[in-house]
Amino acid sequence: MKTKVILAGLITCIGISSQAQDVKIEEPKGKAIIQVFGNFHSDFGNGNDYLGFELDRSYLGYEYNFGKGLSVKGVMDIGKSSAIDDYHRIAYIKNAQVQWKTGNLTLSGGLISTTQFNFQEKFWGYRYIMKSFQDEYKFGSSADLGISVAYKFADWVSADAIIVNGEGYKKIQMNNGFNYGLGVTLTPVKGFQIRVYGGLNDSGEEGKKSIANLAAFAGYKHEKFSIGAEYNQMWNASYTDGADQNGYSIFASVKLSKVAELYARYDDLYSKNDWNLAKDESTAILGAQFKLGKYVKIAPNFRMSMPKIDGAKNTYSAYINCYFGF
């Protein structure tokens, strides 16, 4: 009898030990974030003769995963000043966020990436070469202080909501208004995605109009190629009544091999009643990308800018963009 009890106990212990080994414990882990965007470019034609190397932007940071879906991330953004006569490098905190993922739910808080054009930027895939449309033409900020929530209802539909200060990550909170956003992403068939986003940036000040944004995107991504198109509308830019802007962007890429691909893009920007005619333009870019190992990319490209203002001539540029990151 004692022998049977001992054997039963041994079998139970072995079973418990075996089950414990099958359970995977998520170990805490971290990783450095380093991304460097640079280029060599030359303007030519119409008397333009600018030539030189340029360090566009550097991201330096660290991300740590505590396990059970909880992670933190901090990123410094080192770039150029927006002031025309300021050639100094300026460093900002781009991200300082806490994120929690559980099942289909994702919660983020702190200085977080905004959702206004993050999806389009990732689909475009060449941020180091050229910003996505809304970022390029200042329809919104890529990061801000606040909270966001995203939920995947099914494989074909997800939604996200965000509330942030509205000033972006380069400025402190100056008014009482907030920027509210709501987005819906659909994947009706594999590879084909549709996204609609609406946002309201409350001015918080008497006499200033709130900024409203609407963005619609559709794109298809295959292992050999991708194509996407977006339309964007912004009302009351800079909180100014009637300062409306709209435009669209169409882009595509084709993979030639594991290390080489071609890409092209066309942007068109308008302003209501030509209030921003001096900056309204169409832009075209055509180029190639080559991957030199795991961390380095080189992308030669040709660009043409076509101003809408009467009398302005087209400008042309040749670039060699470079990326290093992990």
C-alpha positions as CSV (number, residue, x, y, z in Angstrom):
1,M,0.0,0.0,0.0
2,K,2.8,2.4,0.9
3,T,4.6,1.5,-2.3
4,K,1.4,2.4,-4.3
5,V,1.1,5.8,-2.5
6,I,4.8,6.6,-3.2
7,L,4.5,5.7,-6.9
8,A,1.3,7.8,-7.2
9,G,3.1,10.8,-5.5
10,L,6.0,10.5,-7.9
11,I,3.8,10.4,-10.9
12,T,1.9,13.5,-9.7
13,C,5.1,15.4,-9.1
14,I,6.4,14.4,-12.5
15,G,3.1,15.6,-14.1
16,I,3.2,19.0,-12.2
17,S,6.9,19.5,-13.1
18,S,6.1,18.7,-16.8
19,Q,3.2,21.2,-16.9
20,A,5.4,23.9,-15.3
21,Q,8.0,23.4,-18.0
22,D,5.3,23.8,-20.7
23,V,4.3,27.2,-19.3
24,K,6.3,29.9,-21.0
25,I,7.2,32.7,-18.7
26,E,7.7,36.1,-20.5
27,E,11.0,37.4,-19.3
28,P,11.5,41.2,-19.0
29,K,13.6,42.5,-21.9
30,G,14.7,45.8,-23.4
31,K,16.2,47.1,-26.6
32,A,17.9,50.2,-27.8
33,I,16.3,52.4,-30.4
34,I,18.7,54.1,-32.9
35,Q,17.6,55.6,-36.2
36,V,19.6,58.1,-38.3
37,F,18.3,59.8,-41.5
38,G,20.8,61.5,-43.7
39,N,21.2,62.5,-47.4
40,F,23.3,64.0,-50.0
41,H,21.4,66.2,-52.5
42,S,21.7,68.7,-55.3
43,D,19.2,71.2,-56.6
44,F,19.5,72.0,-60.3
45,G,17.9,74.0,-63.1
46,N,16.5,77.5,-62.9
47,G,19.6,78.9,-61.3
48,N,19.5,76.5,-58.3
49,D,22.9,75.2,-57.4
50,Y,22.6,74.0,-53.8
51,L,24.8,71.0,-53.1
52,G,25.7,69.3,-49.8
53,F,25.3,66.6,-47.2
54,E,22.5,66.8,-44.6
55,L,21.7,65.0,-41.4
56,D,17.9,65.2,-41.4
57,R,17.0,63.5,-38.1
58,S,18.3,61.1,-35.4
59,Y,16.2,59.1,-33.0
60,L,17.9,57.8,-29.9
61,G,16.0,55.9,-27.2
62,Y,15.2,52.7,-25.3
63,E,12.2,50.4,-25.0
64,Y,11.7,48.0,-22.1
65,N,9.1,45.2,-21.9
66,F,8.2,44.2,-18.3
67,G,6.1,41.3,-19.4
68,K,2.3,40.7,-19.3
69,G,1.8,43.3,-22.0
70,L,3.3,46.2,-20.1
71,S,6.1,48.3,-21.7
72,V,7.7,51.7,-21.5
73,K,9.5,53.7,-24.2
74,G,11.6,56.9,-24.3
75,V,12.9,58.5,-27.5
76,M,14.9,61.6,-28.2
77,D,14.4,63.4,-31.5
78,I,17.4,65.4,-32.7
79,G,16.6,67.5,-35.8
80,K,16.6,70.9,-37.4
81,S,14.8,74.0,-36.2
82,S,11.8,75.1,-38.3
83,A,13.1,78.7,-38.2
84,I,14.6,79.6,-41.6
85,D,17.6,81.5,-40.1
86,D,18.4,78.9,-37.4
87,Y,20.9,76.2,-38.5
88,H,21.4,74.7,-35.0
89,R,20.4,71.2,-34.1
90,I,17.6,71.0,-31.6
91,A,16.7,68.0,-29.4
92,Y,13.2,67.1,-28.3
93,I,11.6,64.3,-26.3
94,K,9.6,62.5,-29.0
95,N,8.2,59.7,-26.9
96,A,7.9,59.1,-23.2
97,Q,5.1,56.6,-22.9
98,V,3.7,53.6,-21.0
99,Q,1.8,51.0,-23.0
100,W,-0.3,48.0,-22.0
101,K,-1.5,45.3,-24.4
102,T,-4.0,42.6,-23.3
103,G,-5.8,40.5,-25.8
104,N,-7.2,42.8,-28.5
105,L,-6.9,45.9,-26.4
106,T,-4.0,48.4,-26.4
107,L,-3.8,51.4,-24.0
108,S,-1.1,54.1,-24.3
109,G,-0.3,57.1,-22.2
110,G,2.3,59.9,-21.9
111,L,4.1,61.5,-24.8
112,I,2.7,59.1,-27.4
113,S,2.7,58.7,-31.2
114,T,-0.5,60.1,-32.6
115,T,-2.9,58.1,-34.8
116,Q,-3.8,60.8,-37.3
117,F,-1.3,59.6,-40.0
118,N,0.7,56.9,-38.3
119,F,-1.0,54.2,-40.4
120,Q,-0.3,55.9,-43.7
121,E,3.3,56.6,-42.7
122,K,3.9,52.9,-42.1
123,F,2.2,51.9,-45.3
124,W,4.2,54.3,-47.3
125,G,7.3,52.8,-45.7
126,Y,9.9,55.4,-46.7
127,R,9.8,57.9,-43.9
128,Y,13.6,58.5,-44.0
129,I,13.2,59.6,-47.6
130,M,10.1,61.8,-47.3
131,K,7.4,62.3,-44.7
132,S,3.8,61.1,-45.4
133,F,1.5,63.8,-46.8
134,Q,-0.1,65.1,-43.5
135,D,3.3,65.3,-41.8
136,E,5.0,66.9,-44.8
137,Y,2.4,69.7,-45.1
138,K,1.8,70.2,-41.3
139,F,-1.8,68.8,-41.1
140,G,-0.9,67.5,-37.6
141,S,1.8,66.3,-35.3
142,S,3.3,62.8,-35.2
143,A,3.4,62.8,-31.3
144,D,1.7,64.6,-28.5
145,L,1.0,64.3,-24.7
146,G,-2.2,62.4,-23.9
147,I,-3.8,58.9,-24.0
148,S,-5.0,56.6,-26.7
149,V,-6.9,53.3,-26.9
150,A,-7.2,50.8,-29.7
151,Y,-9.3,47.6,-30.0
152,K,-9.4,44.9,-32.6
153,F,-13.0,43.7,-32.9
154,A,-12.3,41.1,-35.6
155,D,-9.6,40.3,-38.1
156,W,-11.2,42.7,-40.6
157,V,-12.1,45.7,-38.3
158,S,-10.4,47.7,-35.6
159,A,-10.9,51.1,-34.1
160,D,-8.8,53.6,-32.1
161,A,-9.4,56.8,-30.2
162,I,-7.0,59.5,-28.9
163,I,-7.1,62.6,-26.7
164,V,-3.9,64.7,-26.6
165,N,-3.0,68.3,-25.8
166,G,-3.0,69.5,-29.5
167,E,0.3,71.4,-29.5
168,G,2.5,68.5,-30.6
169,Y,5.7,67.2,-28.9
170,K,7.8,70.4,-29.5
171,K,5.6,72.7,-27.5
172,I,4.1,72.8,-24.0
173,Q,0.4,73.0,-23.3
174,M,-0.6,76.7,-24.1
175,N,-4.4,76.6,-24.1
176,N,-7.3,74.7,-22.6
177,G,-8.3,72.9,-25.7
178,F,-7.6,69.2,-26.5
179,N,-7.2,67.3,-29.8
180,Y,-9.7,64.5,-30.1
181,G,-9.4,61.8,-32.8
182,L,-11.2,58.7,-33.9
183,G,-10.1,56.2,-36.5
184,V,-11.5,53.0,-38.1
185,T,-9.4,50.5,-40.0
186,L,-10.9,47.8,-42.3
187,T,-9.3,44.8,-43.9
188,P,-12.0,43.4,-46.2
189,V,-9.6,41.0,-47.9
190,K,-6.0,40.0,-47.2
191,G,-3.6,42.8,-48.1
192,F,-6.3,45.4,-48.8
193,Q,-6.8,48.0,-46.1
194,I,-9.1,51.0,-45.7
195,R,-8.8,53.6,-43.0
196,V,-10.9,56.7,-42.1
197,Y,-9.9,59.2,-39.5
198,G,-11.6,62.3,-38.1
199,G,-10.1,64.7,-35.6
200,L,-11.0,68.0,-33.8
201,N,-8.3,70.2,-32.3
202,D,-10.2,72.6,-30.0
203,S,-8.7,76.0,-29.9
204,G,-9.6,76.7,-26.3
205,E,-9.4,80.4,-27.0
206,E,-12.1,82.9,-27.8
207,G,-11.9,84.3,-31.3
208,K,-10.0,81.3,-32.7
209,K,-11.6,78.5,-34.6
210,S,-11.0,74.8,-33.8
211,I,-9.1,72.8,-36.4
212,A,-10.9,69.8,-37.9
213,N,-9.2,67.0,-39.9
214,L,-10.6,64.3,-42.1
215,A,-8.4,61.6,-43.7
216,A,-9.3,58.7,-45.9
217,F,-6.9,56.0,-47.1
218,A,-7.0,52.8,-49.2
219,G,-4.1,50.6,-50.1
220,Y,-3.1,47.1,-51.2
221,K,0.1,45.4,-50.1
222,H,1.4,42.3,-51.8
223,E,4.7,40.5,-51.2
224,K,5.9,41.9,-54.6
225,F,4.4,45.3,-54.7
226,S,2.2,47.9,-52.9
227,I,0.0,50.8,-53.9
228,G,-1.8,53.3,-51.8
229,A,-3.8,56.6,-52.0
230,E,-5.0,59.1,-49.4
231,Y,-7.2,62.2,-49.4
232,N,-6.8,64.7,-46.6
233,Q,-8.9,67.8,-45.6
234,M,-8.1,70.3,-42.9
235,W,-10.4,73.2,-41.9
236,N,-9.2,76.3,-40.1
237,A,-5.4,75.7,-40.2
238,S,-3.5,77.5,-37.4
239,Y,-7.0,78.1,-35.7
240,T,-7.8,80.7,-38.4
241,D,-11.4,80.8,-39.8
242,G,-11.6,79.8,-43.4
243,A,-7.9,78.7,-43.7
244,D,-8.9,75.4,-45.2
245,Q,-6.5,73.0,-47.0
246,N,-6.9,69.7,-48.9
247,G,-4.9,67.4,-51.0
248,Y,-4.1,63.9,-51.9
249,S,-1.1,61.5,-52.2
250,I,-0.7,58.5,-54.5
251,F,2.3,56.1,-54.0
252,A,3.5,52.7,-55.1
253,S,6.5,50.4,-54.8
254,V,7.8,47.3,-56.5
255,K,10.2,44.7,-55.1
256,L,12.9,43.7,-57.6
257,S,14.8,41.4,-55.3
258,K,15.5,40.9,-51.6
259,V,17.7,43.9,-51.5
260,A,16.3,46.3,-54.2
261,E,13.0,48.0,-54.9
262,L,11.5,50.9,-56.8
263,Y,9.1,53.5,-55.5
264,A,7.2,56.5,-56.8
265,R,4.9,59.1,-55.3
266,Y,2.8,62.1,-56.3
267,D,1.4,64.7,-53.9
268,D,-1.0,67.6,-54.7
269,L,-1.8,70.3,-52.1
270,Y,-4.5,73.0,-52.4
271,S,-5.8,75.8,-50.2
272,K,-9.3,77.3,-50.1
273,N,-9.5,80.6,-52.1
274,D,-5.7,80.3,-52.6
275,W,-5.0,81.7,-49.1
276,N,-1.8,79.6,-49.0
277,L,-1.0,79.8,-52.7
278,A,2.7,80.6,-52.0
279,K,3.1,77.1,-50.5
280,D,0.5,75.2,-52.6
281,E,2.3,72.7,-54.9
282,S,2.4,69.4,-56.6
283,T,5.4,67.1,-55.9
284,A,6.6,64.0,-57.6
285,I,9.3,61.6,-56.5
286,L,10.8,58.6,-58.2
287,G,13.6,56.4,-56.9
288,A,15.1,53.1,-55.8
289,Q,16.1,51.6,-52.5
290,F,18.9,49.2,-51.8
291,K,19.4,47.3,-48.5
292,L,23.0,47.0,-47.5
293,G,22.8,44.3,-44.8
294,K,20.3,44.4,-41.9
295,Y,20.6,47.9,-40.7
296,V,21.5,50.2,-43.6
297,K,19.5,51.4,-46.6
298,I,20.4,53.7,-49.4
299,A,17.8,55.3,-51.7
300,P,18.8,57.4,-54.7
301,N,15.8,59.5,-56.0
302,F,14.8,62.3,-58.3
303,R,12.2,64.9,-57.2
304,M,10.2,67.6,-59.0
305,S,8.3,70.4,-57.2
306,M,5.6,72.3,-59.2
307,P,4.4,75.5,-57.4
308,K,0.8,76.6,-58.2
309,I,1.5,80.3,-57.9
310,D,1.6,82.2,-61.2
311,G,5.1,82.8,-62.6
312,A,6.9,80.3,-60.4
313,K,9.1,77.7,-62.1
314,N,9.4,74.1,-61.4
315,T,12.3,73.0,-59.2
316,Y,14.3,69.8,-59.5
317,S,16.5,67.9,-57.1
318,A,18.5,64.7,-57.0
319,Y,18.9,62.9,-53.6
320,I,20.7,60.0,-52.1
321,N,19.0,59.3,-48.9
322,C,20.6,57.0,-46.3
323,Y,19.2,55.2,-43.3
324,F,20.8,53.4,-40.4
325,G,18.7,51.9,-37.6
326,F,17.7,49.0,-35.4
